[in-house]
């Protein structure tokens, strides 16, 4: 994804929220003292060299503001994967950032959703396999759930296999029907089949005419409704119980 695509506008226009940058985490903060539930946004990977920090993309700034408008903290992480062999260190790094977010006094550490996008989908496997008690759910948007051809990936990072571990944390999955990557659609279909087999609850949101990145590339009523539906599903997860 080049810089021009990275700066395509978000399909919705939520009011801007105050944003604080703490190391490699941006916090989009709602009104009020809190503590507020938090949604941690994990962007796609790997990114080409020289691409702007995803925290500055209009896409993720839009999602952060959208969540803050709902009274949630939107925490946007920044990380880079340069070598697939480094995925274990990357996931550990992300886990450390999640803990730092949970430690913020304005955050309700017991009400957390992790939201993975695109190639970040592979990084969801650990959380799908063994979710801590504070994790209310996992959201996946046009996720890569199987490695691309030629990728040598440790079995730890296979979300479909992770479903066999017996965890029951619910999932919200958004599928873009016109995804340019056939592996994304194949992986989603296999994931849904595996989830049904083991009884994992999955709320599927369909964007039949959407392409990969529809939330910034397809400025249509369907895209806007899909993003609102994903937001509402995440809110339902985080406020359940």
C-alpha positions as CSV (number, residue, x, y, z in Angstrom):
1,X,0.0,0.0,0.0
2,X,1.6,3.2,-1.1
3,X,1.5,6.6,0.6
4,X,-1.3,7.9,-1.7
5,X,-3.6,5.0,-0.8
6,X,-2.7,5.3,2.8
7,X,-4.0,8.9,2.8
8,X,-7.4,8.1,1.2
9,X,-10.1,9.5,3.3
10,X,-12.2,7.4,5.7
11,X,-15.7,6.7,4.4
12,X,-17.3,8.3,7.5
13,X,-16.7,11.7,9.0
14,X,-16.9,11.3,12.8
15,X,-16.1,14.4,14.9
16,X,-12.4,14.5,15.8
17,X,-11.5,13.4,19.3
18,X,-8.5,14.4,21.4
19,X,-5.5,12.3,20.4
20,X,-2.5,11.5,22.6
21,X,0.7,9.8,21.3
22,X,2.5,7.6,23.8
23,X,5.4,5.9,22.2
24,X,4.0,3.7,19.4
25,X,0.4,4.0,20.6
26,X,-2.1,6.8,19.8
27,X,-5.1,7.1,22.2
28,X,-8.3,8.7,20.7
29,X,-10.1,9.8,23.8
30,X,-13.8,10.1,24.5
31,X,-15.4,12.8,26.6
32,X,-15.4,12.2,30.4
33,X,-12.9,11.1,32.9
34,X,-13.5,7.3,32.5
35,X,-12.4,4.7,32.9
36,X,-13.6,3.8,29.4
37,X,-13.7,0.5,27.6
38,X,-11.0,0.3,24.9
39,X,-10.7,-1.0,21.4
40,X,-7.1,-1.7,20.2
41,X,-6.7,-1.4,16.5
42,X,-4.0,-3.5,14.9
43,X,-3.2,-2.5,11.3
44,X,-2.2,-4.7,8.4
45,X,1.3,-6.0,7.8
46,X,3.8,-6.2,6.3
47,X,4.0,-2.6,5.1
48,X,6.3,-1.5,2.3
49,X,9.3,0.5,3.3
50,X,8.7,4.3,3.5
51,X,5.0,4.1,4.1
52,X,3.6,6.6,6.5
53,X,3.0,5.6,10.1
54,X,-0.5,3.9,10.1
55,X,-1.5,6.0,13.1
56,X,-1.4,9.0,10.7
57,X,-3.5,7.4,8.0
58,X,-6.9,9.0,7.7
59,X,-8.4,5.5,7.9
60,X,-7.2,4.7,11.4
61,X,-7.6,8.3,12.6
62,X,-11.2,7.9,11.4
63,X,-11.7,4.6,13.3
64,X,-10.2,6.1,16.4
65,X,-12.6,9.1,16.3
66,X,-15.5,6.8,15.5
67,X,-14.9,4.8,18.6
68,X,-14.3,7.8,20.8
69,X,-17.7,9.1,19.6
70,X,-19.2,6.0,21.2
71,X,-17.6,6.6,24.5
72,X,-14.7,4.1,23.9
73,X,-11.0,4.7,23.8
74,X,-9.6,3.9,20.4
75,X,-6.0,2.8,20.7
76,X,-4.1,2.7,17.4
77,X,-0.9,0.7,17.5
78,X,2.2,1.2,15.2
79,X,4.4,-1.8,14.5
80,X,6.4,-3.2,11.6
81,X,7.0,-6.7,10.3
82,X,10.2,-6.9,8.2
83,X,10.7,-10.6,8.3
84,X,8.1,-13.4,8.8
85,X,10.6,-15.1,11.1
86,X,10.1,-12.1,13.4
87,X,6.4,-12.7,14.0
88,X,6.8,-14.1,17.5
89,X,8.7,-10.9,18.6
90,X,6.1,-8.8,16.8
91,X,3.2,-10.4,18.6
92,X,5.0,-10.1,21.9
93,X,5.6,-6.4,21.2
94,X,1.9,-5.9,20.4
95,X,0.9,-7.7,23.6
96,X,3.2,-5.3,25.5
97,X,1.5,-2.3,23.9
98,X,-1.9,-3.7,24.8
99,X,-0.8,-4.0,28.4
100,X,0.4,-0.4,28.4
101,X,-3.0,0.7,27.1
102,X,-4.8,-1.3,29.8
103,X,-2.6,0.3,32.4
104,X,-3.8,3.8,31.5
105,X,-6.0,5.1,34.3
106,X,-8.6,6.4,31.8
107,X,-9.0,2.8,30.4
108,X,-11.2,0.1,31.8
109,X,-8.7,-2.7,31.8
110,X,-11.4,-5.4,32.0
111,X,-13.3,-4.4,28.9
112,X,-11.1,-4.7,25.8
113,X,-11.7,-5.6,22.2
114,X,-8.8,-6.3,19.7
115,X,-9.6,-5.3,16.1
116,X,-7.3,-6.6,13.4
117,X,-7.2,-5.5,9.8
118,X,-5.9,-7.1,6.6
119,X,-2.5,-8.8,7.0
120,X,-2.8,-8.2,10.8
121,X,-5.3,-11.0,10.8
122,X,-2.5,-13.6,11.2
123,X,-1.5,-11.9,14.4
124,X,-4.9,-12.6,16.0
125,X,-4.1,-16.3,16.4
126,X,-2.7,-16.1,19.9
127,X,-5.8,-14.2,21.2
128,X,-8.2,-16.6,19.4
129,X,-6.3,-19.6,20.9
130,X,-6.3,-18.5,24.6
131,X,-8.1,-15.2,25.4
132,X,-7.6,-13.5,28.8
133,X,-10.7,-12.8,30.9
134,X,-10.6,-9.1,30.0
135,X,-10.8,-9.7,26.3
136,X,-14.4,-9.2,25.3
137,X,-14.0,-10.2,21.7
138,X,-11.9,-10.1,18.5
139,X,-12.9,-8.2,15.4
140,X,-11.4,-8.9,12.0
141,X,-11.9,-6.7,8.9
142,X,-10.9,-8.0,5.5
143,X,-8.5,-10.2,7.4
144,X,-5.7,-12.4,6.0
145,X,-6.2,-15.7,7.8
146,X,-4.0,-18.0,5.8
147,X,-0.4,-17.2,4.6
148,X,0.1,-15.9,1.1
149,X,1.8,-18.2,-1.3
150,X,5.5,-18.5,-0.5
151,X,5.1,-17.3,3.0
152,X,6.8,-19.6,5.6
153,X,4.8,-18.9,8.8
154,X,5.1,-20.6,12.1
155,X,2.0,-22.7,12.9
156,X,1.5,-20.4,15.9
157,X,0.2,-17.7,13.4
158,X,-2.6,-19.8,11.8
159,X,-5.9,-18.4,13.1
160,X,-8.0,-21.2,11.7
161,X,-6.0,-23.8,13.6
162,X,-6.2,-21.6,16.7
163,X,-10.0,-22.2,16.8
164,X,-9.4,-25.8,17.8
165,X,-8.0,-24.8,21.2
166,X,-11.5,-24.6,22.7
167,X,-11.7,-20.8,23.6
168,X,-15.1,-19.2,23.2
169,X,-14.3,-15.5,22.8
170,X,-16.7,-14.1,20.2
171,X,-15.6,-12.8,16.8
172,X,-16.9,-10.1,14.5
173,X,-15.7,-10.6,10.9
174,X,-16.2,-8.2,8.0
175,X,-15.8,-9.8,4.5
176,X,-15.3,-7.6,1.4
177,X,-16.9,-9.6,-1.4
178,X,-14.6,-8.1,-4.1
179,X,-11.4,-8.6,-2.2
180,X,-8.5,-8.5,-4.7
181,X,-6.6,-11.2,-2.8
182,X,-8.2,-14.6,-3.3
183,X,-6.3,-16.0,-0.3
184,X,-8.3,-13.5,1.9
185,X,-11.6,-14.9,0.7
186,X,-10.4,-18.5,0.8
187,X,-9.1,-18.0,4.3
188,X,-12.3,-16.4,5.6
189,X,-14.4,-19.3,4.2
190,X,-12.2,-21.8,5.9
191,X,-12.3,-19.8,9.1
192,X,-16.1,-19.7,9.1
193,X,-16.3,-23.4,8.4
194,X,-13.8,-24.2,11.3
195,X,-15.7,-21.8,13.7
196,X,-19.0,-23.5,12.9
197,X,-17.4,-26.9,13.5
198,X,-16.1,-26.0,17.0
199,X,-19.0,-23.8,17.9
200,X,-17.1,-20.5,18.0
201,X,-19.5,-17.6,17.8
202,X,-18.8,-15.4,14.7
203,X,-20.9,-12.4,13.7
204,X,-20.4,-12.1,9.9
205,X,-20.8,-8.7,8.3
206,X,-20.9,-8.8,4.5
207,X,-19.8,-6.0,2.1
208,X,-20.8,-7.7,-1.2
209,X,-19.4,-5.0,-3.5
210,X,-16.5,-3.9,-1.3
211,X,-12.9,-4.3,-2.2
212,X,-10.0,-4.8,0.2
213,X,-9.8,-1.5,2.0
214,X,-13.4,-0.6,1.1
215,X,-13.5,1.6,4.2
216,X,-11.2,4.1,2.5
217,X,-11.5,3.2,-1.2
218,X,-15.2,2.7,-1.8
219,X,-17.1,5.8,-0.8
220,X,-20.6,4.2,-1.1
221,X,-23.6,3.8,1.1
222,X,-22.8,0.1,1.4
223,X,-19.3,0.8,2.7
224,X,-20.6,3.4,5.2
225,X,-23.3,1.1,6.4
226,X,-20.7,-1.8,6.8
227,X,-18.4,0.4,8.9
228,X,-21.3,1.5,11.1
229,X,-22.3,-2.2,11.5
230,X,-18.8,-3.2,12.4
231,X,-18.7,-0.4,15.0
232,X,-22.0,-1.4,16.5
233,X,-20.9,-5.0,16.6
234,X,-17.7,-4.1,18.5
235,X,-19.7,-1.9,20.9
236,X,-22.0,-4.8,21.5
237,X,-19.0,-7.0,22.3
238,X,-17.4,-4.6,24.6
239,X,-20.5,-3.8,26.5
240,X,-21.8,-7.4,26.8
241,X,-22.1,-8.5,30.4
